[in-house]
């Protein structure tokens, strides 16, 4: 696995190399993923400024260090093995999809405010479909997956037009969710992740249906276990973990495709064998199951579906990253999710270096630390008459760099209420330059 890997000093880095690992944490990195082709001198400068001293390159995907004149290039030594829990986990490719060419149509990007109105209607359709599926399963009737096809198509189309709209709705609330809200969030997130990772259309269908049905077993469990504010007792935890097996029995008569059933059965498995119900390890877990596992865990942590308190998105992403380093999740999949959402996902409340407080509206994939924000409070903490929407990527906004993410729900009262946006606020905010 590591025969083409090589550790080099930052001074040896050059354009055309393919980096797979840095010696700094991802939050300190100028890029969303440590796996990256070096495209120009600006990439090298950014890594130098971030404090990188050594990094790992893949010689099979990029160029090698230029040998000194008169010295024969040595055979690249294998990479010094990182912690076993990472190296022992093979991560297969999700899908092989032909690269886009000049003739491949690319859908135009739609303005966020316009797509948000579509996304709100789509969210209502997804939640209604989940309610119908639950009633069908509770009645002991089979599910007709062909009826879900239009829902998958509409969601994919919206994500292609402007994925920030559905991502904003997914992150809109930090409170304990109902099951339908969790399924909606997981469904949209995993399809967006599948698009980013170029999963084939056929596999996206399996993944989408699995996301809609992955919590089928919860319909047979006490509803007070969802979003429980105190730790599960051992008996409650054992009952919660049975929801996968219960779901398999409930869906048995629905004649689902084998791959769809497998994804549902494996969405709580972990690459290090710490998951359930079968304690699968490494490539025993299907690549699509790995996608759903990461997204499901992220959604649960942000929206308090289990007995753990909800956390802000940045904290959830950081926890997933650390678990990926320990071999619990695929590092590549977690890196893709971070790239998809940005370090500060939409609707994240942030404190700017100016002392102003704002809400993230959109993120730029090429500038993860410089999203578009709506400023609601000035440096003195006074609410603005109208939100000031600014793009932190613009050169004129360098003084408004993000200091940190905020948890507006951590303090009582309504003082920071504008940092907890509503649907109407997201749709009707306009830039004031």
N, C-alpha and C positions, 0 to 999 in steps of 0.2 A: 504493500500500500504506500510506503514511503520511499521507494527506491529512487524516485525522481526529485525528492525534496532536498533542500540545501539551506543551511543557515548562513546568512551573510551579514556584514556590517552595513549600516545605513549609508556609509560612504561609497559602497560598491553598488548601490541601487541605481538602475538606469531604465530609461524608457524601453518598453518591450518585455520587461520581466513580469511574471505573474506571482503576486504575493498571496500566501495562504495563512500566514500567522504573523502577528506583531507582538512586541514585548510590552505593550501597554494595554490597559483595559479598554473595552469598546466605548465606554462613556468618554474616555479621553481621546479617542481616535477622531480624526477629521472625517472619516468615512463610516458609513453604516455597517459595512461588513469588512472583516479583515481579509476576506478572499476577494482579490481585485487585480485587474491588469493595470500596470502603470502606463498611462496614456501620454503624459507630457511632463514637462519640468515642474508644472504647478503641483502635480501629485507628489513629487519628491519633496518639494518645498514644504507642503502641508504636513508631511510625515516628519520632517526635520523639526518644524515648529511645534509639533505635538510631543516631541521628546523621544521619538523612537531611536533606539540604539542598535538593535539587531532585529532581523526579520527572517522569515522563511519563504523561499521561492520554490515554485514547481517548474523544473526544467522541461517537463513534457508539454507545458502549456505556454512557456515563454522563454526568453533568451537567458543565457548564463552570464556570469561575470566575465569581463574582458580580461584575458590573461596578460601578464606583463610581457613585454617584448623579449623573445629569446627563451621563454619558459614554456614548456609543454603543459597544456591544461591537464590538470589531474582529473581522474575519474571522481565524479561527485560521490561523497560519502553519504550513507543514509542519514536521515534526520535523527537527531537525538530524540529518543522516544519520550513524548510527553507523558503525563500521568496515565497509568494503565486504563483507568475507567474511560478515557477518551479514545485511546488507540485501539482498544479491544472491540470497539463498536463499529463495524462496517456500515457505511451509509450508502445504500444503493441509489441510483438515479431514479427520480420519480417517473420520468417518461422521456422518450426520445421523440422530439417533434421537429419537423423540418424548419430551418431558419426562415424568417420572413425575407422576402425579396422585394425588389422595387415595385412589383406588380401586386403585392399583397395589400388589400385595402385597409387603411387605418382609420377607424371611426374618429370623427372630430370631437374635440373636448368641448363639453357643454359647460356653461357658466354654473358655478356651484349653486347659487340661489335657485336657478331654474331646475337643476337636477334634484335639489332637495325636495321640491314639491312632488316630483315623481317618486322619490325614495320614501316619502311618508306614506303614499298610497301603497307602495310595494311592501313596506313593513306591515301594514294592516292586512294585506293579502297573505303574507307569510304566517302571521300570527293566527289568522282565521284558518289557514290550512292546517296548522299544528293542532288547533282545537278540534277540527274535524277528524284528523288522524287519531287523536286521543279518544274521541267518542267511538270511532270505528273499532279501535283496539279494545276498549273497555267492553264493547258489546260482543267481543269475540269474533268479529268479522274480519276478513282479509283486506289488506290495503291494496288499492290499485295504483301502482306507481306511475302508470301512464298519465294519470291525471295531474301529476306533479311537473310534467315536462314544460308546460307554459310558464310555470313559476320559475323554474331554473333558467329558461331562456330570457325572461324579463330581467332577472337579477343579473345575469351575465351582461346583458346589453347595458344596464344602468352602470355597472362597474366599469365597463369599457368607455362609456361616455365621460364619467367623472366619478371615480371611486371614493372621493372625499365625502360625497353626499351620504351614502350608506354608512361609511365609517363614522361620520359625525353622529348619526342616529344610534349606531351601536354603542358609542361612548357617552351618549347624552346623560344617562343616569348612573349614579354611583350607589344607589340604594339596592337592597336585596331584590332580586328579580323573581318574577314568576317563571315557570318553566318555559312558557311560550316566548318570553323575552330572551331567555338564555338560548333557546334553539334559533331564534331569529339572528342573534348576534353571531353564534357559531357558524350558522349557514352562510351568512354574508362574508364573514372573515375567511372561512376556509375556501370559498369559491374565489375570493380575491387573491388569496395566497396561491391557489392553483393556477390562476391566470398568470401571475408573476413568474411562477416556476415552469410555465409552459407545459402544464399537464394536458394531455390529449383531450379532445372533446368527449370521447367515450368514457374516459376515466373520470372526467369532471362530473359526468352524469351520475356515476356510481358514488362519487364523493358527496355530491349535493344531496342525493336521496339518503345516504347514510347520515349526513348531518341533520336532516329533518327527522330522522327516526332513531338517532343514537340514544335518546333518553326515554325510549318507549317503556322500559322497565319501571321508570318512576311513576307511571300511571297506577301501578299496583302498590305503591308505598305510601305511608302516612305523609300528608303534605306539610306537616309541621317540621319535617326534616330538611325541607328546602329553605335555605337562608337562615338556618338556626343560629341564634346569636351566642350560644354557649357551646363548648366542645361536645362532640358526640360521646356518648358512653360507649364502652366496648360493644355492647349489644346493638346500639344504634349504628355504629360503624360497620359491623358485620352485616346488618340489614341493608345499609346503603350500598355496600359492595356487591350485594346480590342483584342489584338492578340490572347488571349486564346479562346475567343468566336469565333473569325474569323476562327481560326484553327479547332475548333469543327465543324463549318459549312462546311469547306473545306474537312474535313475527313469523313463527314457523309455518303458519298456514298461508302467509301472504305471497309465497312463491317468489321471493326476492332473488336477484342474481347472486351467485356465490361470492363475488367480490364485494358486493354491497354488504352482505351478511358478515363477511370477514372484517371489513372496516369497522362495523358497529361492534363486533365482538372484541376488537383489539383497541378500542379508543382509550382504554385505561391501562394498557400495557406500557412498560417503560423499557428503554433499551438496555438498562443495567439489570433487568430482572426484578425490579422492585414494584412492578405494577400488578394488576389483577385482571381477570381471574386466573390466568394460566402462568403467570410469572415468565412470560416469554422474554428472550434476550436478543439484542442485535438484529440481524437480518431475519430473525423469525417473525419480526413485526413488519407487516407490509408497508412499503413507502407511503402509500396513501393513508394508512392508519396512523403513521407518524405525523402527517400533516394535521389530521383531526385531533390527535392527542395534544399537540402543542396548542392549537387554537382553543380547544375545549378547556384546557387548563388556564390559559390566559383569560378567557371569558369568565370562568368561574371566579378567578381571583379578583377581577375588576368589579364584578357585580354580586359578590357574596352569595353564591349559590349553595355553598356547603356550610360548614360550621365555622369557617375562618372569616374574619372581618374583611370587607372589601378594601382594596388598595387602589391608589391612583395608577393610571396606565404605565407611567415611567417606572414605578416600583415593580409592577408585575413583569415588565419586560426585563428588568435587571435580575429578578429572581429566576426567570426562565434561562437567561444567559448563564448565570452561575450554575444552574443545574445541567445545562448543556456541557459546560466545562467538566462537570463530574461524570458525564456519560449517561445522565438520565434521559435526555432528549437529544435529537440530532442537532449538532451545532449548525449545520447548513440550513435546516428548516427554521431554527430560531433566528438565525441571521437574516433569513428571508422575511420573517415576520417583522423584525425590527426595521428592515429596509422598507417594507410595505407601509408601516404605520408612522415611521419617523421616531426619533427619540422622544418627541413630545406629540403624541397622537392628537387628532382633532378633538376639540372641547377641553383639552388639558388647560387648567389654570396655571399661569406662570407669573413669576416676579421678574421684572426687567431690572437691569443694572441702574436704570434711572430712578428706581423706586416705584414706578408705575406697575399696576397689576392688569393682566390681560388674559384673554382666552384664545387658544390656538384655533385658527379657522381652517387653514390648509397647510400642508407641509410640502417641501420641495425634496424630491428624492436625491438631487445633487447638492443640496445644502441642508442637511438634517438639523443643524442647530439654528437655522434662520427661517422659520416658518412665517406664514402670514398670521398676524394676530389682531384681535380686536381689543383695544385698550379701554377699560371701563373705569379705572380709578387712577387719579394723578398721583404724583410722588407723595403728597400729603395724605393720601387715603380718601380724598373726596371723590364722589362719583361724578363722572362726566355727564353732561346733559345728553350727549349722543356718543356712542362708541366711536373711537378713532381707529380705523382699520389701516394697518401699515404692513408692508412687506419688509421683513427684517433682512432680506437678501439684498435690498437696495443699498448702494454705497452710502446714501445719506442717512441711513438708519443704524450705522455701526454703534452709536452710543446706546442704542436700545437692545443690546444683546441680552439674551435670557440669562438670568442669575440662577434660577432654580424653578422646579415645579412646585405648585402649591396644592394643598388639600383644602378647598373652600368649605368642606363639611366638617373640618376638624374643630372649628369654633362654633359656639352656640350663637343664636340670633340671626338677624338678617343683614348684618353689616356687609358681608361679601356676597350678597345674593346674586349680583350680576355676574359673578364668576361661576355660577351654576346655570348655564344657558337653557332656554326653552326652545321648542321647535320654532315658535313664532320669531324668537330672537334670531335664530340661525338663518331663517329664510329671509327676514326683512332687513337685516343689517346691511348697510351700504358703506363703501369706502368714503372717508372724509379726509381728503389730502390737504 
